Amino acid sequence: MAYIFLDESGDLGFNFSKKGTTKYFVITFLFAHNKRLIEKIVKSIHLGLRKKYKKIGILHAYKEEPVTKRKLLRLLSQKDCAIMTIYLNKEKVYTRLKEEKAVLYNYVSNILLDRIYSKQIISIDKKVELIASRKETNKFLNENFKNYLKRQLQNNYKLALDIVIKTPSEEKGLQAVDFVSWAIFRKYEYGDDSYYNIIRGKIVEENPLFP
């Protein structure tokens, strides 16, 4: 069994005059054959923070102190896992896709999924569960996302894929991939690769969507 955790950083807004709109959008896959290894990392960070602050909620990379970010990423870099990411310079996105954000999101996710199998990073005879972070509260879009990826994988590789959409509180692995995606996003959006460099050795693919 293999597990893929999916998360994104940045936003899909295209009004660059609006405060808070990011230049880049990043979608990241973190995958491992043993998700307990990932869960233990998150639990250990929680335990350390609880000793210091007593009450700790869900880990969010942008909220945590630098020492916490570095510790989680360093622990992750020592585990048997791999990272794939696609980054999108939104200024290069076609006009049509700007108006179809859900289509764009699905399209980027499918590219990553396809490369996992085309590069044989995960064997086609291994059962895979993809766990995505619940960013869209609209039920239709969530079902559309799952159906689209399943259909593409079935058409291209004749494979079945289990896809579940959960919140980070339900799935600790999503808290870990949040840190990974944040570190990669920070490299492109702000030119800060200090966090990215910690997990650089685990990145097996990192490409722009529109070069």
N, C-alpha and C positions, 0 to 999 in steps of 0.2 A: 504494500500500500504506500502511495506517495501523497503528500499533501502540498497544496499550493495556496499560499495566503496572498490576497490581492488588496492593494490599497493605492490611493493616489494623493498627490500633493499639488497645491496650486488650485486654480479654479478654471472654469470654462467660460468665464465672462470675456467679452471682446470689446468692451467700452474702456479703452485704455486711459481715457480722461477721468474715469471714475476712480476715486481713492480705494485702494485695496485690491484692484484688479492686477493679477500677476501676469508677467510676460510669458512665463513657462507653465506648462502643465505636465506632470509626471505620473505615469502609471508603473507600478512596481510589483513584481512577483517574487515572493520568498518561498522556496520549496525545500522540503525535507522528507526523508523516508520515515523518520520518527518524530512526530510532532511533540512528543513529550519532552524532547530536548529543548524545544523552543519554549514550551510552557514553563519549564523549570527555570529558565532564565528570567522570565517575567515575574514568576513567583519570588525568586531570590531578590529582585529589585524591590518588589513590594515589601518584602520582609525587612530589608534594610531601611526603607523609607518609613515604615511603620514604627520602627524603633526610635526614629528621630522626630517624626511628626504625629505619631499616634494614629491618626485617621487618614487613610489614603484611598482615593478613588481609582478611576481608570487612568493608566499612564498615557499621557499625550506628549509627544516629543517637544512641541513648541512651548509647552508649559513647564517642563522639567528643567532643573538646574543643569548647567554644562557637565558637572561631574557625573550626574545620573545618566545623561545621554551617552557620554563616553563609556561608562561602565557597561551599559546594556549592549552597545555596539561592539565593544571589545569582547564581551562574553559570546556574542553571536558569531564573531569572526573566528572563534575557536571551535565551533561546532560543525558537524557534517551537514551543511546546508548550501544552497546556492541562490544567487540573485540575478534576475533579469529585469531590465527596465527600458522603457521607451520614453523619451522626453520630447516635448512638443513646443516649438517656438510658435506661439499663437499668431504672431504677425504673418506667418507663412501659410496659415490654414486657408483652404479654398472657401470662398464666400458661401457656397451651398452648405458646407459642413458647419459653418458658424451658426447657421440657423437650425441645425439638427444636432443638438448637443448629445442627445442620447445615442444617436447613430454614431457619432464620432467616438464616444466612450466605448461602445461595443466594438467598433472597428479596431481601435487600438488594443483592447483586451484580446481580441481574436488573433491579432498579429503576434503577440507574445505567446499565446497558447500554441499557435501553429509552429513557432520557432522552437519551442520545447521539444516537439515531436520530430520536426524535420532535422534537428541537430542531434536527435537521439539522447537528449539530456535525461529524459525519462523513457524507459522502455515501453513500447506499445503494448506489451503483454501485462503491464502492471496496472492495477486499478488505481485510479486517481480521484481525489476529492479536491475540488477547488472551493475555497472559502473566501467569499468576498465581503468587504465591509459594507454595511447598510448605509449608504450615503443618500440614496433616493428613498423617500418615504412613500412615494407613489407606487402602489402595488403593481400597477400595469407595467411600469418601467422595470421593476425588479423581475417580473416574469418574462418580459421581453428580453432582458439581458441574459437570463438563464437559457431560454429557448434558442436564442440566436447562437450562443456559443456551442450548445449541444448539437445544433443542426450543422454548424460549420465543421465541427470535429467529426461528426458522423459522415458527412459528405466527403471530407478530405482523407480521413484515415479509417473509416468504418469502425470507430471506437465510441464507446459510451463513456460519459463523464458525469460524475456526481457533482452538482453545483449547489452550494448552500449559501444563503445570505444571512449573516449574523451581525450582531453588534459587538464591539470590542469587549464589552463586559461579559458577553456569552462565550467568546472565543479569544483566549489569551494570545494566540498566535497573531491575531490582528493588531494587538498592541505592539508586538515586536516589529511587524512589517511597517507600521506607522513610523517608527524611528528610522528604519532603513529608507523609506520613501522620502521622509523629511530631510535626511542627510544628503541624498542625491539631489533633491530639489534645491537645497541651499547652495550646492555647488553651481548650479546653472543660474538661479535667480539672483544670487548675491555674490557669486565668485568666491565663496568660502568652501574650500574642500577639506577643511580640518577634520570634520566628522566623516565625510565620504572616504577619506583615506584609511580610516579604521577598518572599514568593511570592503575596501577595494579588491582585496584578494578573493572575495567570494562572488564577485560580479562576473558572470559568464557571458553576458551580453548587455550592451548599453549602446543604443542607437537613437538617432533622431527620427521622427516620423516623416518630416519634410526637410530633407537636407538643404 
